[in-house]
Amino acid sequence: MRPSDTKITPFQLAMLLIPGIGSTAILGLPSITYTGAKQDAWMAPLAAAPLAALVIWIAGRLACRFPEETFIEYAPKVIGAIPGKIAGILLLWYFFHLDAAIAREFSDFLIATSLPRTPQAVIIVPGALAAGLAVRYGPEILGRLGELFTPLAVIMVSTVVLLAMPEMDFSMVKPVLENGVGPVATAAFMTQAFLGQFVLLVVLLPSLTKPKLGIRSSYWALVAIVVLLAVMSVTSIASFGPITGHFTWPVFEMARVASIGAVLSRIDPIVIAFWIGGSNLKLAVHLYATTVCFAQVFGLSDYRSLAFPMSVLVAAYSVGHVANLVEHGHMLTYFWAPYTQVFQLIIPALVLGVAALRGMGVSRP
């Protein structure tokens, strides 16, 4: 079974991309960007948006030139059999590594906030197997899950912001650009490591009923994610000021102070529940990309039989690839951004450039 054998709508793609890219970023990114940009951290998603849009544009142009095919299928045609195979293996590694990082962040969050005595594997394995079950039934199921989850998640995030509003002091967002644009550019580069995950489109676009509209919906998904990240960063800074960078998950801490007097308070368990859903959906989307890439790199006709074995491998690697929460945070802050650009931007851009120079594929507007 090929990815193009099952279809999702452009709207389902957008509903899948928003939590599939933004769920982990919303909780942890404000802390990472505040470390470098201080009160200007809210500008980082806005500054990173053009580069993320470039990732979407590259994926869209490749999809127009090679309709119904994924990156793994057309890369060998464009740059040669062996270089194309190497490029496919590198993209496979990226999706696998990212999926393991998602699973690890998911378990670290639950252990730190609500299940302190629980072993990593007890949290990661059920989530990975649930993601494997969703992947086995194809992108259509993932799209429908996105349709169900994303609107509710946006309502939940909006509710947290509104309830925490009385505790905010927006003067802490000033002065603007006190230290110039350099710190904002650095924070934007860190943010791009998350927004660049739109490279998923090189695997997802062949499953679209209307690829052109799917590319447009991807841009709208980017706008939604950037707005959410900017809003959550502003509200986190307005809530906690200079100590924002000391929290691993500032948005979760903001949910703890959100209340309506004595009537409604301590809504953080709701945040945990929604973040479990969003993280598992993100885990499933990247597991799908990993499984499809593996099947096509090694010439297998059907990716579905690989869903559960791949989920087990992701779970095993996520437990062992970093020692603890501190090491994982250090990796995301200092290593992840330059590392991911190779897979998100450089390799797809190289393939598109060679395809354009050779006049390969059907280039459509």
C-alpha positions as a printed NumPy array, in Angstrom:
array([[  0.   ,   0.   ,   0.   ],
       [  1.398,   3.391,  -1.06 ],
       [  0.689,   6.727,   0.691],
       [ -1.227,   7.939,  -2.385],
       [ -3.674,   5.028,  -2.062],
       [ -5.496,   6.737,   0.822],
       [ -6.539,  10.375,   0.778],
       [ -7.113,  13.198,   3.239],
       [ -8.629,  16.61 ,   2.579],
       [ -6.684,  19.897,   2.743],
       [ -8.634,  20.846,   5.865],
       [ -7.689,  17.564,   7.547],
       [ -4.061,  18.225,   6.631],
       [ -4.159,  21.62 ,   8.348],
       [ -5.868,  20.131,  11.421],
       [ -3.152,  17.476,  11.491],
       [ -0.217,  19.85 ,  11.044],
       [ -1.23 ,  22.299,  13.787],
       [ -0.906,  19.784,  16.672],
       [  1.581,  17.684,  14.689],
       [  4.034,  20.598,  14.785],
       [  2.821,  22.995,  17.452],
       [  1.866,  20.763,  20.385],
       [  5.323,  20.328,  21.914],
       [  6.474,  23.806,  20.864],
       [  3.648,  25.613,  22.673],
       [  4.66 ,  24.268,  26.072],
       [  8.447,  24.364,  25.937],
       [  9.518,  26.877,  23.297],
       [  8.768,  30.082,  25.309],
       [ 11.371,  29.037,  27.863],
       [ 14.008,  28.207,  25.221],
       [ 13.574,  31.472,  23.321],
       [ 13.401,  33.598,  26.48 ],
       [ 16.866,  32.39 ,  27.454],
       [ 18.356,  34.242,  24.491],
       [ 15.895,  36.976,  23.552],
       [ 14.456,  37.857,  26.993],
       [ 11.272,  39.953,  26.715],
       [ 11.556,  39.959,  22.91 ],
       [ 11.119,  36.17 ,  22.742],
       [  7.584,  36.579,  21.374],
       [  9.104,  37.907,  18.131],
       [ 10.966,  34.672,  17.466],
       [  8.038,  32.787,  15.847],
       [  7.296,  35.797,  13.64 ],
       [ 10.94 ,  36.04 ,  12.555],
       [ 11.143,  32.271,  11.908],
       [  7.955,  32.189,   9.809],
       [  9.562,  33.141,   6.439],
       [ 12.061,  30.276,   6.632],
       [  9.282,  27.855,   7.594],
       [  7.251,  29.152,   4.643],
       [ 10.265,  28.368,   2.459],
       [ 10.179,  24.761,   3.689],
       [  6.5  ,  24.557,   2.682],
       [  7.245,  26.152,  -0.698],
       [ 10.028,  23.672,  -1.439],
       [  7.837,  20.704,  -0.471],
       [  4.999,  22.114,  -2.566],
       [  7.172,  22.62 ,  -5.649],
       [  8.502,  19.079,  -5.34 ],
       [  4.937,  17.76 ,  -5.037],
       [  3.959,  19.681,  -8.185],
       [  6.891,  18.251, -10.129],
       [  6.395,  14.697,  -8.865],
       [  2.679,  14.19 ,  -8.082],
       [  1.659,  11.022,  -6.233],
       [  5.284,  10.395,  -5.181],
       [  7.061,  10.932,  -1.877],
       [ 10.573,  12.302,  -1.44 ],
       [ 11.993,   8.781,  -1.123],
       [ 10.576,   7.846,  -4.534],
       [ 11.683,  10.835,  -6.603],
       [ 15.036,  11.687,  -4.97 ],
       [ 16.912,   8.801,  -6.718],
       [ 15.462,   9.898, -10.077],
       [ 16.678,  13.455,  -9.551],
       [ 20.146,  13.15 ,  -8.046],
       [ 21.033,   9.583,  -8.954],
       [ 20.368,   6.183,  -7.413],
       [ 23.045,   6.135,  -4.719],
       [ 22.901,   9.837,  -3.67 ],
       [ 19.109,   9.648,  -3.771],
       [ 19.127,   6.573,  -1.56 ],
       [ 21.477,   8.319,   0.881],
       [ 19.179,  11.365,   0.947],
       [ 16.228,   9.069,   1.656],
       [ 18.074,   7.336,   4.492],
       [ 18.99 ,  10.701,   6.   ],
       [ 15.357,  11.822,   5.913],
       [ 14.336,   8.482,   7.45 ],
       [ 16.85 ,   9.037,  10.252],
       [ 15.554,  12.553,  10.856],
       [ 11.934,  11.435,  11.245],
       [ 12.98 ,   8.521,  13.458],
       [ 15.184,  10.712,  15.676],
       [ 12.518,  13.415,  15.923],
       [  9.844,  10.877,  16.805],
       [ 12.033,   9.534,  19.614],
       [ 12.609,  13.088,  20.883],
       [  8.833,  13.697,  20.864],
       [  8.22 ,  10.521,  22.856],
       [ 10.929,  11.454,  25.342],
       [  9.589,  14.988,  25.823],
       [  6.109,  13.543,  26.319],
       [  7.305,  11.187,  29.05 ],
       [  9.556,  13.789,  30.7  ],
       [  6.621,  16.161,  30.995],
       [  4.332,  13.578,  32.597],
       [  7.016,  12.385,  35.009],
       [  7.898,  15.927,  36.061],
       [  4.317,  17.131,  36.49 ],
       [  2.17 ,  14.223,  37.618],
       [  3.859,  10.78 ,  37.631],
       [  7.228,  11.283,  39.368],
       [  7.827,   7.64 ,  40.328],
       [  6.862,   6.124,  36.979],
       [  9.585,   4.57 ,  34.771],
       [ 10.063,   6.143,  31.349],
       [  9.156,   2.968,  29.491],
       [  5.786,   2.617,  31.247],
       [  4.744,   5.988,  29.804],
       [  6.414,   5.809,  26.395],
       [  5.493,   2.283,  25.29 ],
       [  1.663,   2.637,  25.509],
       [  1.833,   5.982,  23.689],
       [  4.074,   4.548,  20.971],
       [  1.824,   1.513,  20.496],
       [ -1.275,   3.734,  20.287],
       [  0.52 ,   5.794,  17.634],
       [  1.431,   2.579,  15.814],
       [ -2.224,   1.521,  15.79 ],
       [ -3.236,   4.847,  14.233],
       [ -0.451,   4.632,  11.629],
       [ -1.475,   1.116,  10.662],
       [ -4.841,   2.448,   9.518],
       [ -3.254,   5.118,   7.344],
       [ -3.291,   8.906,   6.978],
       [ -7.093,   9.072,   6.71 ],
       [ -7.427,   8.057,  10.375],
       [ -4.745,  10.57 ,  11.358],
       [ -6.615,  13.289,   9.47 ],
       [ -9.88 ,  12.488,  11.21 ],
       [ -8.154,  12.508,  14.593],
       [ -6.782,  15.947,  13.758],
       [-10.276,  17.176,  12.871],
       [-11.586,  16.   ,  16.237],
       [ -8.713,  17.16 ,  18.412],
       [ -7.421,  20.45 ,  17.028],
       [-10.508,  22.692,  17.474],
       [-10.902,  21.513,  21.092],
       [ -7.2  ,  22.093,  21.768],
       [ -7.377,  25.652,  20.4  ],
       [-10.383,  26.337,  22.666],
       [ -8.445,  24.952,  25.643],
       [ -5.396,  27.119,  24.95 ],
       [ -7.596,  30.199,  24.534],
       [ -9.331,  29.426,  27.83 ],
       [ -6.004,  29.176,  29.68 ],
       [ -4.929,  32.558,  28.315],
       [ -8.215,  34.268,  29.194],
       [ -8.327,  32.84 ,  32.725],
       [ -4.72 ,  33.817,  33.407],
       [ -5.191,  37.341,  32.057],
       [ -5.857,  39.02 ,  35.459],
       [ -2.426,  37.818,  36.666],
       [ -0.541,  39.289,  33.705],
       [  1.491,  42.455,  33.555],
       [  2.194,  43.332,  29.92 ],
       [  4.692,  46.01 ,  30.91 ],
       [  7.151,  43.135,  31.373],
       [  7.196,  42.694,  27.585],
       [  8.919,  46.094,  27.344],
       [ 11.271,  47.554,  26.274],
       [ 11.022,  46.184,  22.758],
       [ 14.324,  45.257,  21.066],
       [ 16.327,  46.5  ,  24.042],
       [ 19.301,  44.401,  22.948],
       [ 18.806,  44.763,  19.183],
       [ 17.794,  42.184,  16.605],
       [ 20.662,  39.749,  17.25 ],
       [ 19.081,  37.887,  20.197],
       [ 15.755,  37.72 ,  18.332],
       [ 17.496,  36.224,  15.283],
       [ 19.126,  33.585,  17.494],
       [ 15.781,  32.753,  19.115],
       [ 14.167,  32.613,  15.663],
       [ 16.769,  30.063,  14.555],
       [ 15.856,  27.902,  17.565],
       [ 12.17 ,  28.298,  16.698],
       [ 12.812,  27.268,  13.103],
       [ 13.856,  23.826,  14.364],
       [ 10.199,  23.356,  15.352],
       [  8.509,  25.205,  12.476],
       [ 10.742,  23.447,   9.959],
       [  8.888,  20.235,  10.765],
       [  6.655,  21.183,   7.838],
       [  9.111,  19.012,   5.909],
       [  6.529,  16.352,   6.762],
       [  4.793,  17.541,   3.59 ],
       [  7.273,  15.662,   1.382],
       [  5.609,  12.509,   2.729],
       [  2.056,  13.76 ,   3.38 ],
       [  1.258,  15.67 ,   0.16 ],
       [  0.855,  12.536,  -2.015],
       [ -2.081,  11.593,   0.24 ],
       [ -3.973,  14.827,  -0.466],
       [ -7.203,  14.832,  -2.457],
       [ -6.247,  18.271,  -3.823],
       [ -2.496,  18.867,  -3.458],
       [ -2.651,  22.557,  -4.534],
       [ -5.232,  23.331,  -1.857],
       [ -3.176,  21.223,   0.555],
       [ -0.176,  23.502,   0.05 ],
       [ -2.382,  26.538,   0.702],
       [ -3.804,  24.945,   3.85 ],
       [ -0.235,  24.291,   5.019],
       [  0.492,  28.009,   4.856],
       [ -2.637,  28.685,   6.915],
       [ -1.505,  26.044,   9.417],
       [  1.827,  27.882,   9.65 ],
       [  0.02 ,  31.163,  10.342],
       [ -2.053,  29.497,  13.077],
       [  1.021,  27.945,  14.72 ],
       [  3.024,  31.192,  14.584],
       [  0.14 ,  33.158,  16.136],
       [ -0.301,  30.547,  18.872],
       [  3.406,  30.51 ,  19.679],
       [  3.638,  34.305,  19.748],
       [  0.551,  34.62 ,  21.976],
       [  1.755,  31.942,  24.389],
       [  5.183,  33.57 ,  24.568],
       [  3.732,  37.042,  25.258],
       [  1.377,  35.737,  27.93 ],
       [  4.114,  33.648,  29.564],
       [  6.406,  36.686,  29.788],
       [  3.532,  38.851,  31.045],
       [  2.77 ,  36.234,  33.707],
       [  6.281,  35.496,  34.969],
       [  8.601,  38.199,  33.658],
       [ 12.338,  37.567,  34.207],
       [ 11.796,  34.076,  35.636],
       [ 10.134,  32.765,  32.447],
       [ 13.38 ,  31.164,  31.34 ],
       [ 13.642,  29.25 ,  34.629],
       [ 10.494,  27.253,  33.879],
       [ 10.798,  24.246,  31.595],
       [  7.139,  24.587,  30.561],
       [  5.957,  28.18 ,  31.218],
       [  2.532,  27.607,  29.667],
       [  1.858,  24.788,  32.11 ],
       [  2.824,  27.057,  34.99 ],
       [  0.489,  29.69 ,  33.572],
       [ -2.347,  27.16 ,  33.638],
       [ -1.671,  26.672,  37.346],
       [ -2.359,  30.337,  38.098],
       [ -5.362,  30.624,  35.742],
       [ -8.626,  30.88 ,  37.649],
       [-11.988,  32.597,  38.069],
       [-11.74 ,  33.461,  41.759],
       [-12.715,  30.486,  43.886],
       [-15.165,  29.199,  41.291],
       [-12.692,  27.696,  38.835],
       [ -9.004,  27.115,  39.506],
       [ -6.206,  24.584,  39.013],
       [ -7.07 ,  23.731,  35.43 ],
       [ -3.592,  22.288,  34.848],
       [ -4.921,  18.674,  34.761],
       [ -6.954,  19.682,  31.703],
       [ -3.782,  21.022,  30.099],
       [ -2.037,  17.732,  30.832],
       [ -4.889,  15.777,  29.254],
       [ -4.872,  17.862,  26.087],
       [ -1.092,  17.787,  25.853],
       [ -1.159,  13.994,  26.071],
       [ -3.556,  13.984,  23.136],
       [ -1.523,  16.488,  21.121],
       [  1.783,  14.761,  21.802],
       [  0.414,  11.36 ,  20.838],
       [ -1.016,  12.793,  17.627],
       [  2.358,  14.378,  16.85 ],
       [  4.051,  11.084,  17.698],
       [  1.709,   9.286,  15.268],
       [  2.251,  11.76 ,  12.413],
       [  6.034,  11.478,  12.599],
       [  5.814,   7.707,  13.099],
       [  3.811,   7.552,   9.872],
       [  6.534,   9.513,   8.069],
       [  9.223,   7.271,   9.557],
       [  7.407,   4.068,   8.59 ],
       [  6.658,   5.194,   5.034],
       [ 10.267,   6.301,   4.525],
       [ 11.612,   3.005,   5.842],
       [  9.314,   0.956,   3.607],
       [ 10.212,   2.946,   0.49 ],
       [ 13.939,   3.134,   1.176],
       [ 14.095,  -0.66 ,   1.418],
       [ 11.618,  -1.343,  -1.389],
       [  8.752,  -2.777,   0.657],
       [  5.308,  -2.718,  -0.952],
       [  3.287,  -1.962,   2.195],
       [  4.299,   0.204,   5.149],
       [  1.446,  -0.852,   7.441],
       [  3.064,  -4.051,   8.69 ],
       [  5.988,  -1.951,   9.952],
       [  3.872,   0.329,  12.171],
       [  4.152,  -1.635,  15.414],
       [  7.79 ,  -2.755,  15.036],
       [  8.801,   0.835,  14.23 ],
       [  6.861,   2.163,  17.228],
       [  8.771,  -0.253,  19.479],
       [ 12.104,   0.896,  18.012],
       [ 11.142,   4.544,  18.541],
       [ 10.158,   3.806,  22.144],
       [ 13.426,   1.973,  22.824],
       [ 15.567,   4.729,  21.333],
       [ 13.645,   7.484,  23.127],
       [ 14.407,   5.884,  26.502],
       [ 18.132,   5.569,  25.88 ],
       [ 19.205,   8.422,  23.594],
       [ 19.472,  11.006,  26.407],
       [ 20.186,  10.46 ,  30.083],
       [ 17.662,  12.815,  31.659],
       [ 15.447,  15.872,  31.272],
       [ 18.366,  18.302,  31.655],
       [ 20.384,  16.644,  28.9  ],
       [ 17.336,  16.578,  26.632],
       [ 16.727,  20.289,  27.23 ],
       [ 20.39 ,  21.073,  26.509],
       [ 20.148,  19.154,  23.231],
       [ 17.04 ,  21.09 ,  22.148],
       [ 18.563,  24.451,  23.091],
       [ 22.081,  24.17 ,  21.661],
       [ 22.225,  21.284,  19.188],
       [ 18.803,  20.726,  17.652],
       [ 18.461,  23.9  ,  15.557],
       [ 21.574,  23.576,  13.333],
       [ 21.222,  19.802,  13.184],
       [ 17.646,  19.829,  11.854],
       [ 18.278,  22.396,   9.096],
       [ 20.168,  19.748,   7.136],
       [ 17.039,  17.61 ,   6.869],
       [ 14.331,  20.257,   6.867],
       [ 15.804,  22.663,   4.358],
       [ 19.147,  21.759,   2.781],
       [ 18.392,  18.256,   1.452],
       [ 14.916,  19.066,  -0.005],
       [ 16.241,  22.335,  -1.486],
       [ 19.139,  20.464,  -3.101],
       [ 16.779,  17.953,  -4.727],
       [ 14.437,  20.705,  -5.944],
       [ 17.353,  22.703,  -7.345],
       [ 18.711,  19.736,  -9.3  ],
       [ 15.215,  18.867, -10.575],
       [ 14.74 ,  22.438, -11.797],
       [ 18.141,  22.521, -13.514],
       [ 17.454,  19.212, -15.242],
       [ 13.887,  20.196, -16.132],
       [ 12.505,  17.106, -14.441],
       [  8.909,  16.568, -13.431],
       [  5.769,  18.481, -14.239],
       [  6.254,  22.009, -12.887],
       [  2.891,  23.559, -12.068],
       [  2.041,  26.945, -10.522]])
